[in-house]
Amino acid sequence: MADIPDCNRVFANEYGTTVFLKNVVKAPNIEVGDYTYYDDAEDPTAFEKRCVLFNYPEFFPEKLIIGKFCAIAQGVQFMMGAANHRLNSLSTYPFNVMGGLWREKTTPHVSELPTKGDIVVGNDVWIGREAKILPGVRIGDGAIIGAYAVVAKDVPAYSVAVGNPARVVKKRFDDELIDLLERARWWDWPIEEITAFLPALTLSDVVSAKKLLKQKVQTCADSLQNCASKELK
């Protein structure tokens, strides 16, 4: 019987173009969940250098947080907070960082840059080729970001966003199923349980998959209730 893929290895499969991302990032302000991958035919191990722009954790507190089981295509770029310029002055030019007399005559540039906070990508998110994610954006679980999209605003869970600027064009599922998925949080299950549930997770018949997920969630709820009852006795 084949083994379950190991999320702690670098290359996700035998093709050599896909890496489990958490094993190649080094910056202290980048957090990536298990089984999230980056695919790049040129060099998938260079994700941090090529795809996380303006990242200077020694000067800026913003983080890039990516959940579990995300699929990130070649050329996706995350724009960190240092890409910003001052907006509250007559000129946006960073005179101070050029040094010399300009530095003497200006206030510190870095400390006055506007901040929009962390970039947060949920779980089971698919980000298409060369999409750009701007500072402070939050992308919900199960969302899809179209190729070449420029995402400047938050994207709700299980929605599809495309274009420049990116806009939400539809929900992937009905509200009941989205709520069920958010409550189930299958990506947090033990990997053996996820593996056993793969036929349902990959079923193209959404109606049938929804019934199976309901059953699974109910079984888990009953199990937790039984455990709680035993602890109270």
C-alpha atoms as an extended CHARMM CRD file, in Angstrom:
* protein
*
       233  EXT
         1         1  MET       CA              0.0000000000        0.0000000000        0.0000000000  PROA      1               0.0000000000
         2         2  ALA       CA              1.3280000000        3.4470000000       -0.9060000000  PROA      2               0.0000000000
         3         3  ASP       CA              2.3670000000        5.7670000000        1.8930000000  PROA      3               0.0000000000
         4         4  ILE       CA              0.6780000000        9.0600000000        2.7130000000  PROA      4               0.0000000000
         5         5  PRO       CA              2.7760000000       11.9230000000        1.2690000000  PROA      5               0.0000000000
         6         6  ASP       CA              5.1220000000       13.4300000000        3.8560000000  PROA      6               0.0000000000
         7         7  CYS       CA              4.5350000000       17.1620000000        4.3530000000  PROA      7               0.0000000000
         8         8  ASN       CA              8.0640000000       17.5090000000        5.7560000000  PROA      8               0.0000000000
         9         9  ARG       CA              9.8250000000       16.6920000000        2.5030000000  PROA      9               0.0000000000
        10        10  VAL       CA             10.8200000000       19.4900000000        0.1400000000  PROA      10              0.0000000000
        11        11  PHE       CA              9.5850000000       18.2070000000       -3.2230000000  PROA      11              0.0000000000
        12        12  ALA       CA              5.9230000000       17.2510000000       -3.1870000000  PROA      12              0.0000000000
        13        13  ASN       CA              6.1280000000       14.6710000000       -5.9830000000  PROA      13              0.0000000000
        14        14  GLU       CA              8.4230000000       13.0910000000       -8.5490000000  PROA      14              0.0000000000
        15        15  TYR       CA              8.0940000000       15.8920000000      -11.1180000000  PROA      15              0.0000000000
        16        16  GLY       CA             10.5170000000       18.2530000000       -9.3580000000  PROA      16              0.0000000000
        17        17  THR       CA              8.4960000000       21.4140000000      -10.0130000000  PROA      17              0.0000000000
        18        18  THR       CA              6.4530000000       21.4750000000       -6.8210000000  PROA      18              0.0000000000
        19        19  VAL       CA              7.6050000000       22.0070000000       -3.2450000000  PROA      19              0.0000000000
        20        20  PHE       CA              5.8480000000       21.8350000000        0.0880000000  PROA      20              0.0000000000
        21        21  LEU       CA              6.3670000000       25.4860000000        0.8610000000  PROA      21              0.0000000000
        22        22  LYS       CA              6.9400000000       25.3970000000        4.6070000000  PROA      22              0.0000000000
        23        23  ASN       CA             10.1860000000       23.5100000000        3.9860000000  PROA      23              0.0000000000
        24        24  VAL       CA             11.8220000000       26.1440000000        1.7820000000  PROA      24              0.0000000000
        25        25  VAL       CA             10.9230000000       29.4750000000        3.4310000000  PROA      25              0.0000000000
        26        26  LYS       CA             13.3980000000       30.9540000000        5.9200000000  PROA      26              0.0000000000
        27        27  ALA       CA             12.1440000000       34.4390000000        6.8390000000  PROA      27              0.0000000000
        28        28  PRO       CA             10.8530000000       34.6000000000       10.4310000000  PROA      28              0.0000000000
        29        29  ASN       CA              7.7280000000       36.5060000000        9.3940000000  PROA      29              0.0000000000
        30        30  ILE       CA              6.4860000000       33.9030000000        6.8950000000  PROA      30              0.0000000000
        31        31  GLU       CA              4.2520000000       31.1140000000        8.2270000000  PROA      31              0.0000000000
        32        32  VAL       CA              3.0140000000       28.2830000000        5.9930000000  PROA      32              0.0000000000
        33        33  GLY       CA              0.7890000000       25.3370000000        6.8790000000  PROA      33              0.0000000000
        34        34  ASP       CA              1.2350000000       21.6610000000        6.0600000000  PROA      34              0.0000000000
        35        35  TYR       CA              0.8460000000       20.4880000000        2.4590000000  PROA      35              0.0000000000
        36        36  THR       CA              0.6290000000       23.9750000000        0.9750000000  PROA      36              0.0000000000
        37        37  TYR       CA              2.6390000000       23.8840000000       -2.2300000000  PROA      37              0.0000000000
        38        38  TYR       CA              4.2560000000       26.2180000000       -4.7250000000  PROA      38              0.0000000000
        39        39  ASP       CA              4.6440000000       25.0670000000       -8.3390000000  PROA      39              0.0000000000
        40        40  ASP       CA              7.3030000000       26.5890000000      -10.5840000000  PROA      40              0.0000000000
        41        41  ALA       CA              8.8820000000       24.9690000000      -13.6270000000  PROA      41              0.0000000000
        42        42  GLU       CA             12.0390000000       27.0920000000      -13.2160000000  PROA      42              0.0000000000
        43        43  ASP       CA             12.8740000000       26.8690000000       -9.4990000000  PROA      43              0.0000000000
        44        44  PRO       CA             10.1470000000       26.2170000000       -6.9260000000  PROA      44              0.0000000000
        45        45  THR       CA             12.6600000000       26.4440000000       -4.0760000000  PROA      45              0.0000000000
        46        46  ALA       CA             13.1830000000       30.1500000000       -4.8820000000  PROA      46              0.0000000000
        47        47  PHE       CA              9.6550000000       31.0970000000       -3.7580000000  PROA      47              0.0000000000
        48        48  GLU       CA             10.8030000000       33.4410000000       -1.0100000000  PROA      48              0.0000000000
        49        49  LYS       CA             13.1820000000       35.3680000000       -3.2700000000  PROA      49              0.0000000000
        50        50  ARG       CA             10.9240000000       35.5950000000       -6.3050000000  PROA      50              0.0000000000
        51        51  CYS       CA              7.4340000000       35.7230000000       -4.8310000000  PROA      51              0.0000000000
        52        52  VAL       CA              7.6210000000       37.6270000000       -1.5260000000  PROA      52              0.0000000000
        53        53  LEU       CA              8.5160000000       41.1950000000       -2.4730000000  PROA      53              0.0000000000
        54        54  PHE       CA              9.7420000000       44.0220000000       -0.2390000000  PROA      54              0.0000000000
        55        55  ASN       CA             10.0870000000       41.7270000000        2.7390000000  PROA      55              0.0000000000
        56        56  TYR       CA             12.3470000000       43.2050000000        5.4150000000  PROA      56              0.0000000000
        57        57  PRO       CA             11.3160000000       41.5710000000        8.7100000000  PROA      57              0.0000000000
        58        58  GLU       CA             14.1050000000       43.3260000000       10.5900000000  PROA      58              0.0000000000
        59        59  PHE       CA             12.3840000000       46.6600000000        9.9570000000  PROA      59              0.0000000000
        60        60  PHE       CA              8.7210000000       45.8610000000        9.3680000000  PROA      60              0.0000000000
        61        61  PRO       CA              6.3910000000       43.7980000000       11.6070000000  PROA      61              0.0000000000
        62        62  GLU       CA              3.9920000000       42.5830000000        8.8970000000  PROA      62              0.0000000000
        63        63  LYS       CA              3.6910000000       38.8360000000        8.3560000000  PROA      63              0.0000000000
        64        64  LEU       CA              2.7480000000       36.5770000000        5.4700000000  PROA      64              0.0000000000
        65        65  ILE       CA              0.5610000000       33.7890000000        6.8490000000  PROA      65              0.0000000000
        66        66  ILE       CA             -0.5920000000       30.9790000000        4.5540000000  PROA      66              0.0000000000
        67        67  GLY       CA             -2.7840000000       28.1110000000        5.7440000000  PROA      67              0.0000000000
        68        68  LYS       CA             -2.7860000000       24.3990000000        4.9570000000  PROA      68              0.0000000000
        69        69  PHE       CA             -3.4360000000       22.6440000000        1.6340000000  PROA      69              0.0000000000
        70        70  CYS       CA             -3.0930000000       25.7900000000       -0.4910000000  PROA      70              0.0000000000
        71        71  ALA       CA             -2.0630000000       25.6180000000       -4.1520000000  PROA      71              0.0000000000
        72        72  ILE       CA              0.1080000000       28.5070000000       -5.3510000000  PROA      72              0.0000000000
        73        73  ALA       CA              0.9600000000       28.7500000000       -9.0330000000  PROA      73              0.0000000000
        74        74  GLN       CA              4.1540000000       29.9940000000      -10.6710000000  PROA      74              0.0000000000
        75        75  GLY       CA              4.8090000000       33.7250000000      -10.4910000000  PROA      75              0.0000000000
        76        76  VAL       CA              2.3580000000       34.5920000000       -7.7190000000  PROA      76              0.0000000000
        77        77  GLN       CA              3.6430000000       37.6280000000       -5.8080000000  PROA      77              0.0000000000
        78        78  PHE       CA              2.9030000000       38.8100000000       -2.3000000000  PROA      78              0.0000000000
        79        79  MET       CA              3.6280000000       42.5130000000       -1.8240000000  PROA      79              0.0000000000
        80        80  MET       CA              4.7330000000       43.1780000000        1.7510000000  PROA      80              0.0000000000
        81        81  GLY       CA              4.2610000000       46.4420000000        3.6310000000  PROA      81              0.0000000000
        82        82  ALA       CA              7.6510000000       47.9130000000        2.7790000000  PROA      82              0.0000000000
        83        83  ALA       CA              6.3490000000       48.4560000000       -0.7660000000  PROA      83              0.0000000000
        84        84  ASN       CA              4.3070000000       51.4000000000        0.5310000000  PROA      84              0.0000000000
        85        85  HSD       CA              5.3180000000       55.0570000000        0.3200000000  PROA      85              0.0000000000
        86        86  ARG       CA              4.2810000000       57.9720000000        2.4940000000  PROA      86              0.0000000000
        87        87  LEU       CA              0.8830000000       59.3650000000        1.5860000000  PROA      87              0.0000000000
        88        88  ASN       CA              0.6440000000       62.2070000000        4.0960000000  PROA      88              0.0000000000
        89        89  SER       CA              3.2430000000       64.5140000000        2.5410000000  PROA      89              0.0000000000
        90        90  LEU       CA              3.4210000000       66.6380000000       -0.6040000000  PROA      90              0.0000000000
        91        91  SER       CA              5.7740000000       64.1510000000       -2.2640000000  PROA      91              0.0000000000
        92        92  THR       CA              5.7130000000       60.3610000000       -2.0560000000  PROA      92              0.0000000000
        93        93  TYR       CA              9.4130000000       60.1140000000       -2.9800000000  PROA      93              0.0000000000
        94        94  PRO       CA             11.5820000000       58.3970000000       -0.2970000000  PROA      94              0.0000000000
        95        95  PHE       CA             14.2250000000       61.1490000000        0.0090000000  PROA      95              0.0000000000
        96        96  ASN       CA             15.3240000000       59.9610000000        3.4550000000  PROA      96              0.0000000000
        97        97  VAL       CA             16.4810000000       56.5040000000        2.3660000000  PROA      97              0.0000000000
        98        98  MET       CA             18.8220000000       57.9750000000       -0.2690000000  PROA      98              0.0000000000
        99        99  GLY       CA             21.1350000000       59.2920000000        2.4290000000  PROA      99              0.0000000000
       100       100  GLY       CA             23.4290000000       62.2970000000        2.4650000000  PROA      100             0.0000000000
       101       101  LEU       CA             21.9790000000       65.7620000000        2.9970000000  PROA      101             0.0000000000
       102       102  TRP       CA             18.5370000000       64.4470000000        2.0720000000  PROA      102             0.0000000000
       103       103  ARG       CA             18.5790000000       62.2400000000        5.1580000000  PROA      103             0.0000000000
       104       104  GLU       CA             19.5960000000       65.1420000000        7.3490000000  PROA      104             0.0000000000
       105       105  LYS       CA             16.7650000000       67.2940000000        6.0840000000  PROA      105             0.0000000000
       106       106  THR       CA             13.9620000000       64.7170000000        6.3700000000  PROA      106             0.0000000000
       107       107  THR       CA             12.2920000000       62.6680000000        9.0580000000  PROA      107             0.0000000000
       108       108  PRO       CA             12.8810000000       58.8850000000        9.1080000000  PROA      108             0.0000000000
       109       109  HSD       CA             11.0400000000       57.3940000000        6.1590000000  PROA      109             0.0000000000
       110       110  VAL       CA             10.5580000000       53.8520000000        7.3990000000  PROA      110             0.0000000000
       111       111  SER       CA              8.8630000000       54.7970000000       10.6690000000  PROA      111             0.0000000000
       112       112  GLU       CA              6.2820000000       56.9020000000        8.8350000000  PROA      112             0.0000000000
       113       113  LEU       CA              5.2310000000       54.4220000000        6.1770000000  PROA      113             0.0000000000
       114       114  PRO       CA              1.5190000000       53.4890000000        6.2120000000  PROA      114             0.0000000000
       115       115  THR       CA              0.8180000000       49.9210000000        7.2960000000  PROA      115             0.0000000000
       116       116  LYS       CA             -2.0870000000       47.6890000000        6.3520000000  PROA      116             0.0000000000
       117       117  GLY       CA             -1.1410000000       44.6960000000        8.4930000000  PROA      117             0.0000000000
       118       118  ASP       CA             -0.4450000000       41.0660000000        7.6790000000  PROA      118             0.0000000000
       119       119  ILE       CA             -1.2920000000       39.2250000000        4.4950000000  PROA      119             0.0000000000
       120       120  VAL       CA             -3.3630000000       36.2180000000        5.5720000000  PROA      120             0.0000000000
       121       121  VAL       CA             -4.2940000000       33.3770000000        3.2380000000  PROA      121             0.0000000000
       122       122  GLY       CA             -6.7120000000       30.7610000000        4.5860000000  PROA      122             0.0000000000
       123       123  ASN       CA             -6.7160000000       27.0180000000        4.0180000000  PROA      123             0.0000000000
       124       124  ASP       CA             -7.4170000000       25.1560000000        0.7550000000  PROA      124             0.0000000000
       125       125  VAL       CA             -6.9210000000       28.3480000000       -1.2790000000  PROA      125             0.0000000000
       126       126  TRP       CA             -5.9480000000       28.1820000000       -4.9550000000  PROA      126             0.0000000000
       127       127  ILE       CA             -3.9940000000       31.1810000000       -6.2800000000  PROA      127             0.0000000000
       128       128  GLY       CA             -3.5720000000       31.2640000000      -10.0680000000  PROA      128             0.0000000000
       129       129  ARG       CA             -0.4810000000       32.0600000000      -12.0950000000  PROA      129             0.0000000000
       130       130  GLU       CA              1.1120000000       35.4870000000      -11.5830000000  PROA      130             0.0000000000
       131       131  ALA       CA             -1.6230000000       36.8020000000       -9.3210000000  PROA      131             0.0000000000
       132       132  LYS       CA             -0.5380000000       39.6560000000       -7.0660000000  PROA      132             0.0000000000
       133       133  ILE       CA             -1.6450000000       39.9530000000       -3.4430000000  PROA      133             0.0000000000
       134       134  LEU       CA             -1.2580000000       43.4440000000       -1.9710000000  PROA      134             0.0000000000
       135       135  PRO       CA             -0.4010000000       44.3670000000        1.6500000000  PROA      135             0.0000000000
       136       136  GLY       CA             -2.9870000000       43.6720000000        4.3340000000  PROA      136             0.0000000000
       137       137  VAL       CA             -5.2160000000       41.4570000000        2.1930000000  PROA      137             0.0000000000
       138       138  ARG       CA             -7.0460000000       38.5230000000        3.7950000000  PROA      138             0.0000000000
       139       139  ILE       CA             -8.1940000000       35.6110000000        1.6550000000  PROA      139             0.0000000000
       140       140  GLY       CA            -10.7400000000       33.2460000000        3.1750000000  PROA      140             0.0000000000
       141       141  ASP       CA            -10.6800000000       29.4550000000        3.2670000000  PROA      141             0.0000000000
       142       142  GLY       CA            -11.4460000000       27.6950000000        0.0110000000  PROA      142             0.0000000000
       143       143  ALA       CA            -11.2240000000       30.8270000000       -2.1290000000  PROA      143             0.0000000000
       144       144  ILE       CA             -9.9400000000       30.8340000000       -5.7180000000  PROA      144             0.0000000000
       145       145  ILE       CA             -7.8590000000       33.7150000000       -7.0740000000  PROA      145             0.0000000000
       146       146  GLY       CA             -7.7520000000       33.8470000000      -10.8620000000  PROA      146             0.0000000000
       147       147  ALA       CA             -4.5530000000       34.0210000000      -12.8920000000  PROA      147             0.0000000000
       148       148  TYR       CA             -3.0590000000       37.5220000000      -13.1900000000  PROA      148             0.0000000000
       149       149  ALA       CA             -5.5320000000       38.9490000000      -10.6630000000  PROA      149             0.0000000000
       150       150  VAL       CA             -4.4340000000       41.9190000000       -8.5350000000  PROA      150             0.0000000000
       151       151  VAL       CA             -5.9930000000       41.4600000000       -5.1120000000  PROA      151             0.0000000000
       152       152  ALA       CA             -6.2660000000       44.7230000000       -3.1840000000  PROA      152             0.0000000000
       153       153  LYS       CA             -9.2640000000       43.8560000000       -0.9730000000  PROA      153             0.0000000000
       154       154  ASP       CA            -10.2690000000       40.9400000000        1.2260000000  PROA      154             0.0000000000
       155       155  VAL       CA            -11.7620000000       37.8770000000       -0.4870000000  PROA      155             0.0000000000
       156       156  PRO       CA            -14.4920000000       35.9290000000        1.3620000000  PROA      156             0.0000000000
       157       157  ALA       CA            -14.2460000000       32.2070000000        1.9920000000  PROA      157             0.0000000000
       158       158  TYR       CA            -15.2280000000       29.9210000000       -0.8700000000  PROA      158             0.0000000000
       159       159  SER       CA            -15.5490000000       32.7030000000       -3.4070000000  PROA      159             0.0000000000
       160       160  VAL       CA            -13.8770000000       33.2610000000       -6.7830000000  PROA      160             0.0000000000
       161       161  ALA       CA            -12.0500000000       36.5570000000       -7.4370000000  PROA      161             0.0000000000
       162       162  VAL       CA            -10.6310000000       37.5840000000      -10.8130000000  PROA      162             0.0000000000
       163       163  GLY       CA             -9.3520000000       40.6480000000      -12.6530000000  PROA      163             0.0000000000
       164       164  ASN       CA             -7.4340000000       43.8610000000      -11.9770000000  PROA      164             0.0000000000
       165       165  PRO       CA             -8.4750000000       45.0340000000       -9.5070000000  PROA      165             0.0000000000
       166       166  ALA       CA             -9.7800000000       41.6440000000       -8.4370000000  PROA      166             0.0000000000
       167       167  ARG       CA            -13.4910000000       41.3920000000       -7.8010000000  PROA      167             0.0000000000
       168       168  VAL       CA            -15.5840000000       38.5340000000       -6.4990000000  PROA      168             0.0000000000
       169       169  VAL       CA            -17.5780000000       37.0340000000       -9.3670000000  PROA      169             0.0000000000
       170       170  LYS       CA            -19.3090000000       34.1650000000       -7.5880000000  PROA      170             0.0000000000
       171       171  LYS       CA            -19.5060000000       31.8720000000       -4.5880000000  PROA      171             0.0000000000
       172       172  ARG       CA            -18.2510000000       28.3580000000       -5.1080000000  PROA      172             0.0000000000
       173       173  PHE       CA            -21.0780000000       26.7370000000       -3.1370000000  PROA      173             0.0000000000
       174       174  ASP       CA            -24.3590000000       27.5880000000       -1.4460000000  PROA      174             0.0000000000
       175       175  ASP       CA            -24.2800000000       29.2170000000        1.9850000000  PROA      175             0.0000000000
       176       176  GLU       CA            -25.1870000000       26.0030000000        3.8000000000  PROA      176             0.0000000000
       177       177  LEU       CA            -22.2710000000       24.0750000000        2.3170000000  PROA      177             0.0000000000
       178       178  ILE       CA            -19.8460000000       26.9380000000        2.9150000000  PROA      178             0.0000000000
       179       179  ASP       CA            -20.9080000000       27.0550000000        6.5610000000  PROA      179             0.0000000000
       180       180  LEU       CA            -20.5480000000       23.2900000000        6.8200000000  PROA      180             0.0000000000
       181       181  LEU       CA            -17.0430000000       23.4030000000        5.3680000000  PROA      181             0.0000000000
       182       182  GLU       CA            -15.9990000000       26.2030000000        7.6950000000  PROA      182             0.0000000000
       183       183  ARG       CA            -17.2860000000       24.2520000000       10.6860000000  PROA      183             0.0000000000
       184       184  ALA       CA            -15.7570000000       20.9740000000        9.5500000000  PROA      184             0.0000000000
       185       185  ARG       CA            -12.2720000000       22.4620000000        9.0040000000  PROA      185             0.0000000000
       186       186  TRP       CA            -11.1810000000       19.2140000000        7.3560000000  PROA      186             0.0000000000
       187       187  TRP       CA             -7.6240000000       20.5320000000        6.9270000000  PROA      187             0.0000000000
       188       188  ASP       CA             -7.1760000000       20.2830000000       10.7040000000  PROA      188             0.0000000000
       189       189  TRP       CA             -8.1480000000       16.6020000000       10.8820000000  PROA      189             0.0000000000
       190       190  PRO       CA             -5.4480000000       13.9760000000       11.4140000000  PROA      190             0.0000000000
       191       191  ILE       CA             -3.8930000000       13.2180000000        8.0430000000  PROA      191             0.0000000000
       192       192  GLU       CA             -5.1410000000        9.6280000000        8.1930000000  PROA      192             0.0000000000
       193       193  GLU       CA             -8.7370000000       10.8850000000        8.5040000000  PROA      193             0.0000000000
       194       194  ILE       CA             -8.2440000000       13.3230000000        5.6250000000  PROA      194             0.0000000000
       195       195  THR       CA             -6.8590000000       10.4990000000        3.4980000000  PROA      195             0.0000000000
       196       196  ALA       CA             -9.8300000000        8.2760000000        4.2890000000  PROA      196             0.0000000000
       197       197  PHE       CA            -12.2120000000       11.1100000000        3.3860000000  PROA      197             0.0000000000
       198       198  LEU       CA            -10.5560000000       11.9380000000        0.0500000000  PROA      198             0.0000000000
       199       199  PRO       CA            -13.2590000000       10.2170000000       -2.0480000000  PROA      199             0.0000000000
       200       200  ALA       CA            -15.7560000000       12.7450000000       -0.6540000000  PROA      200             0.0000000000
       201       201  LEU       CA            -13.4040000000       15.7360000000       -0.8450000000  PROA      201             0.0000000000
       202       202  THR       CA            -12.7120000000       15.0700000000       -4.5200000000  PROA      202             0.0000000000
       203       203  LEU       CA            -16.2260000000       14.0500000000       -5.5590000000  PROA      203             0.0000000000
       204       204  SER       CA            -17.5520000000       16.1450000000       -8.4540000000  PROA      204             0.0000000000
       205       205  ASP       CA            -21.1350000000       15.4750000000       -7.3710000000  PROA      205             0.0000000000
       206       206  VAL       CA            -21.3760000000       18.2980000000       -4.8130000000  PROA      206             0.0000000000
       207       207  VAL       CA            -24.8060000000       17.2320000000       -3.5710000000  PROA      207             0.0000000000
       208       208  SER       CA            -23.5300000000       13.7820000000       -2.6490000000  PROA      208             0.0000000000
       209       209  ALA       CA            -20.3120000000       15.2090000000       -1.2020000000  PROA      209             0.0000000000
       210       210  LYS       CA            -22.3640000000       17.5490000000        0.9610000000  PROA      210             0.0000000000
       211       211  LYS       CA            -24.3110000000       14.6080000000        2.4220000000  PROA      211             0.0000000000
       212       212  LEU       CA            -21.0960000000       12.7540000000        3.2120000000  PROA      212             0.0000000000
       213       213  LEU       CA            -19.6170000000       15.8450000000        4.8610000000  PROA      213             0.0000000000
       214       214  LYS       CA            -22.7450000000       16.2990000000        6.9670000000  PROA      214             0.0000000000
       215       215  GLN       CA            -22.4720000000       12.7140000000        8.1420000000  PROA      215             0.0000000000
       216       216  LYS       CA            -18.7990000000       13.1740000000        8.9800000000  PROA      216             0.0000000000
       217       217  VAL       CA            -19.4240000000       16.3760000000       10.9120000000  PROA      217             0.0000000000
       218       218  GLN       CA            -22.2790000000       14.7830000000       12.8330000000  PROA      218             0.0000000000
       219       219  THR       CA            -20.1480000000       11.7590000000       13.6830000000  PROA      219             0.0000000000
       220       220  CYS       CA            -17.3860000000       14.0350000000       14.9860000000  PROA      220             0.0000000000
       221       221  ALA       CA            -19.8890000000       16.0510000000       17.0150000000  PROA      221             0.0000000000
       222       222  ASP       CA            -21.3470000000       12.8820000000       18.5480000000  PROA      222             0.0000000000
       223       223  SER       CA            -17.8700000000       11.6400000000       19.3810000000  PROA      223             0.0000000000
       224       224  LEU       CA            -16.9590000000       14.9010000000       21.1090000000  PROA      224             0.0000000000
       225       225  GLN       CA            -20.2290000000       14.8480000000       23.0540000000  PROA      225             0.0000000000
       226       226  ASN       CA            -19.5820000000       11.3000000000       24.2240000000  PROA      226             0.0000000000
       227       227  CYS       CA            -16.0650000000       12.2590000000       25.3440000000  PROA      227             0.0000000000
       228       228  ALA       CA            -17.4150000000       15.2730000000       27.2430000000  PROA      228             0.0000000000
       229       229  SER       CA            -20.0660000000       13.1260000000       28.9310000000  PROA      229             0.0000000000
       230       230  LYS       CA            -17.4340000000       10.6310000000       30.0740000000  PROA      230             0.0000000000
       231       231  GLU       CA            -15.2650000000       13.4130000000       31.5020000000  PROA      231             0.0000000000
       232       232  LEU       CA            -18.1960000000       14.7710000000       33.5180000000  PROA      232             0.0000000000
       233       233  LYS       CA            -18.8970000000       11.4000000000       35.1410000000  PROA      233             0.0000000000
